[in-house]
């Protein structure tokens, strides 16, 4: 009697993970639900190698959910600085406070209870439920879509309603219900190391004998996506303003990129206006800020930061002011040492370099 494809897939995957894969990560095998949750939030849209250092820093700074909940928001953001997707950080702190205030410091021991927490979607809830509580819930993320799509030759678009339903069914059918944590870890590691987006290791893959995509030459085409992500470009000019060794900064509070992070006063321009300002001999003449008496020390180089759906192009004007403008609502004036305590986007660090700070010091 032939074995069902789902059962074959499950057994081969578990055997591969047990015998061959030894990807050592600090959260693998973890039983503390707080640390499992922390690792899963950090790893959302983040490579394991990058997330490793952040995970260890958070565990060192906040060993328990109670300590994380009690931490000042600015300190949590500062620790997250550079990891990106800052809504995750906002939800991380909000969830910690809810767990302490509403759940007596314990995470809900059910998939539905976990799903109700800020920043926890179906994938993260399934991961925490299986790793932390041994509950039979299958994880479904980009790695899982890719592995299942290729092995079963599934061409339903993964980003369609029908596709999400179909892949959830496939994932549940393949799940080892008696060992959900081991199975979920296996399929995630398999997608990250063998069935990769580019140059998958098909010749040594333990699933190659029954992989539909390999048999039909469809490996590079699967999984299928219905929609293409639209990318857009944005152009920012920053005004790094100094007055008596203090710098003007503002916090991004709008529902946009880098929400809750700090930056220097900034204006977003059209591409043409941005290019013209870069080349203008007197860029302050048309400045939208109340800085007409400012002394221009220089300009930074142009830097670019690629985000998930947009590319930010930016440069900064380095300015000294004889006095603080009366119309500077939303600006906070801080010395350079105090700036180190705030969380800034990575792009700001690339503008406000040690060389930039030294320029201001020489002209102070």
Secondary structure, 3 states (H helix, E strand, C coil): CCCCHHHHHHHHHHHHHHHCCCCCCCCCCCCCHHHHHHHHHHHCCCCHHHHHHHHHHHHHHCCCHHHHHHCCHHHHHHHHCCCCCCHHHHHHHHHHHHHHHHCCCCCCCCHHHHHCCCCCCHHHHHHHHHHHHCCCCCCCCHHHHHHHHHHHCCCCCCCCHHHHHHHHHHHHHHCCCCCHHHHHHHHHHHHHHCCCCCCCCHHHCCCHHHCHHHHHCCCCCCCCCCCCCCCEEEEEEEEEEEECCEEEEEECCCCCCCCCCEECEEEEECHHHHHHHHHCCCCCCCCCCCCCCCEEEEECCCEEEECCCEEEEEEEEEEECCCCCCCCCCCEEEEHHHHCCCCECHHHHHHCCHHHHHHHHHHC
